[in-house]
Amino acid sequence: MSRNLRNLIVSTHPFPQQALKRQSRTAPAQPGGIRRHCPGSATPQRAFHCEAAAYAPTAGRSFPLGSCSAPTPRLALRWMLHRASHIADQLDTPAATPVRHWLNDQAEHEHALSLLTRGETYTFTAFDDATRYALSACATRSAR
């Protein structure tokens, strides 16, 4: 991999360490021609699509606040926490309080990880006077 391409991946990938660690490999054939799946192989694996959006129901509009693809439930949750922190920093104190509470709620984080691991969608929604902020992650299939 050229140095310039490597720097581009590191600077633009939401989880740089995972971008550089990915390698395609398959275990040697077992007796009878059966191949075992190894982590990082080219077979489809679960990935997680994460997104943040702001909705203004009275105006009937939505505004995307970011999205990413995460290779694990924990990294999906980490992205959601990072975006929630940015959203809380921009809200007034009364609206930011529930978001800051969610940022420190370890039991809720474990619940989110449990749902994502089972392939279910997890969504956190916060409300301001006229705006709803939604952060969600859902399992997808991705070919590596």
Secondary structure as UniProt FT lines:
FT   HELIX           3..12
FT   HELIX           16..21
FT   TURN            31..32
FT   TURN            39..40
FT   STRAND          45..56
FT   TURN            57..60
FT   STRAND          61..70
FT   HELIX           73..90
FT   HELIX           93..103
FT   HELIX           106..117
FT   TURN            118..119
FT   STRAND          122..127
FT   STRAND          132..142
//
